[in-house]
Amino acid sequence: MSLLHEIRDAAVDGHTSLAVVLRKCMVLAARLGHAGFKAWVDDELNGYAPDAEVPSYRRAERISSIGTFAGPLGEQINNVPLALGPIPEQIRDQYSSATFREGVAMLEDMAPAGSGAW
């Protein structure tokens, strides 16, 4: 079986981790001598550098924050939506979006078991 067929089969079988698929892609990139493909696979496997541009599929936008507030005599209010208005505009993006720079193995470990995310 060719390496490309192995990659295809591993990618669609639902039981092979994405890290394994990407390691096979690294071999393919080396065989092809394709520097761009190799760089992308390396970033996906090992994580993106702090100053590297991250693909849009690794960014979550319009994240809502919620809070829990406790008061006297054990009173508590849960899941209160928090407004972004009071947060200074220059740092607001840090509270309304997230960028995932980690390698895929770490992201797989963070995903809840059985979530179907991988």
Summary of the structure (lengths in Angstrom):
residues: 118
radius of gyration: 20.2
end to end distance: 24.6
largest distance: 68.7
contacts: 231
relative contact order: 0.15
helix: 48%
strand: 13%
